Amino acid sequence: MGKSTDTVNRFYDAMRNGGKGIGNLLEEEFTFLGPLADWKGRETFLKEIGPMAGALKDIKVSRQFEEGAEVCSLYDLVLQLPGGSVSIPAVEWIKSLG
């Protein structure tokens, strides 16, 4: 595991812990682009992700690939919803600008 993958996994750990300390891992210019949201800036991300972090039960990483400052993760996003737990397969590409 390289430095970039280690940082990504610390991000996932922070998300598993309700987002605690996640702001320390994000650059000010952080951008999130997903199928349901497009957030620009660390503060916007932290504001928007807060309510959703409570539903997050786990991030089960199955594979990761690192090339320099880029990491691709394949995982199951496990959410606790009012009707029960749901597992959503996901792929995420994270690139450091630094």
N, C-alpha and C positions, 0 to 999 in steps of 0.2 A: 504494500500500500504506500503510495507516494504522498507528498505534502498536500496536494490538491484534494485527493480522496479523503485524507484525514480531516481537512477543513469541512468538506461536504458532510462527512459522518458526524462531526461536531454540530453542524446545522441540524441534521436529522435528530440527534440526541436532544438538542434544545427544543425542537418541535415536540418530541415525545414528552418533554417536561413542561408542557403548557406554554412554550415560547420563552421561557426564562433564559436571559442572557443572549438571546438570538441577535439583538441589535449590535452586539460587539463583534459579530461575525460578518456583518453586512457593510459594504461600502456605501458611502452617501449616495452615489449614483446608481445603486442597486435597482434593477428592473426585473419584474416578474411578468412573464407572458405565458398564460395558460389558456385552456379551452373556455374557461368561464370568467377570466379576469385579465386585465392588463394594467399593472400598477407600476408607476415610475417613482423612484426615490425610496430610501430606507424608511422614512417616517410614514409615508403612505402605506407601505407594505406592513409595517408594524401595527398601524391603526386598523387595517382591513383584515389582517390574519388573526388578530386577537380573538374575536368571537368564534372563529372556526377552529382555533386550537383546542377549545374545550371538547369538540367532537372527536378529535384525533385520539385513537386508541393505540395505534402502533404504525410504524413504517418498517415493513419486513423486506429488507434488501436481499435480492437473490443474485444479482450480478452487478459489477461496476467495472468500467473501463476508464483509464486515465491516459491522457496525452497532453503533457505540459500542464497548462492552466485550465484544461477542459476535462470534465468528468461526466460520464454518462452512467446513470443508475437505473436499473430495472428493479421495481419493487411493487409490493402490494400495500396500498394505503388502506389501513383498517380504521373505519369510522364507527363510532357508537351513536346510533340514531335512535329516536324514540321507539321505533318498531323493532330494534335489535341491531346487531353488529353487521356491517357490510364490508367486504374486501374488494377494492378496486385496483386492478392491475394498472401500473403507470410506468412511464419512461420519462426521465428528467435529464436535461442537459444543462449543466452549470458551467459557466465560463467566468473566470476571474479577469477583471480588467486591469488589475495591478501588476 
